[in-house]
Amino acid sequence: MRNMLGVIEGAVGVACCGGGALMAYGVRGLSATLFAPSVYRGARSRRSVALTFDDGPSESTPELLEVLSVHRISATFFQCGLNVLRLPDIAREVLRRGHEIGNHSHTHPRFYFRQSAFIRGELSRAQDAISNITGFSPSLYRAPFGVRWPGMREAQKRLNLLGVMWTVIGRDWKLEAPAIVRRVLSAAGNGAIVCLHDGRELEVRPAIETTIEAVRRLIPVLKADGYRFETVSQLICPMN
Ligand SMILES: [Zn+2]
């Protein structure tokens, strides 16, 4: 409880000192590293982008894997531990197809005002679920809702996880496919990390048809524009 109060007092204190904007930036800013180390784009030296998919695996992930296979593209899937436990075969299939898996917490909570132990538990339960079921131990982590909070730095450090935000988010839970494509293309550039979704938090059988349709349309355009597709680990490595 003292921890929690400390956090709240700290937040209020920062806000009262005119640092409310700084606090908000630290929590949600794409390039912020105030509460935890993270990246939001990769090397600008190569004409490459990384497609990332959050909140899976879901019942619709295999259809997305087919689209990626047709184009021989490797992507990065930030999976929730509970979804991995629910759909272990699909989680394994993602890895078998050559994609990278990242940690997206166990139950997809909002981490605002949560204690460090809670944050630590969420990250480590997801890490255990993913590594026990797929045999792959993630080195990347994407914060649910992009929310960073005190305690996250230590939780990531314990598990050796680098945070990954995004250069552009498709808002694919809301927009129609053409609008998603336009949004992504307007921000595409060397080293861009694109955030899309193959699930909806912990929802069973989520509707992700618009995401799949957007990916189907997006890939040929990016390819024609000279982009290669890399996993996030490849993209952030300057030596590739
Ligand atoms: Zn998410």
Boltz pocket constraint, residues with backbone or C-beta under 6 A from the ligand:
constraints:
  - pocket:
      binder: B
      contacts: [[A, 54], [A, 55], [A, 104], [A, 108], [A, 143], [A, 144], [A, 145], [A, 201]]
      max_distance: 6.0
